[in-house]
Amino acid sequence: FAIKGNVLYTAPALGIVPGIVREIVLELAPYAGLEVRQEAVTLEAFLGADEWFASNALIGVCPVVAADGHARPVGRYVQALMLLYAQQR
């Protein structure tokens, strides 16, 4: 996942496994103040995002702090999603 401004970008569920945690994240995103857009994102757009995170059934929501030589801090939206997800458990 990539966040730019208050928009959460994720690839459409075409060609990826649409996991349960992904669905929960998409449902929680508006509560964190995020607009969700399911669209393909180029590597350039991904690297230009403000925040990154991954999700899966084992870790829930996990910040991504480095990718392809670029670094990002754990931002407020990722922190909010981590908290919202933890409250769902």
Secondary structure as GFF3:
##gff-version 3
##sequence-region A 1 89
A	DSSP	beta_strand	2	4	.	.	.	ID=ss1
A	DSSP	beta_strand	7	10	.	.	.	ID=ss2
A	DSSP	alpha_helix	20	28	.	.	.	ID=ss3
A	DSSP	three_ten_helix	29	32	.	.	.	ID=ss4
A	DSSP	beta_strand	35	38	.	.	.	ID=ss5
A	DSSP	alpha_helix	43	47	.	.	.	ID=ss6
A	DSSP	beta_strand	51	56	.	.	.	ID=ss7
A	DSSP	beta_strand	60	63	.	.	.	ID=ss8
A	DSSP	beta_strand	66	67	.	.	.	ID=ss9
A	DSSP	beta_strand	70	71	.	.	.	ID=ss10
A	DSSP	alpha_helix	76	88	.	.	.	ID=ss11
###
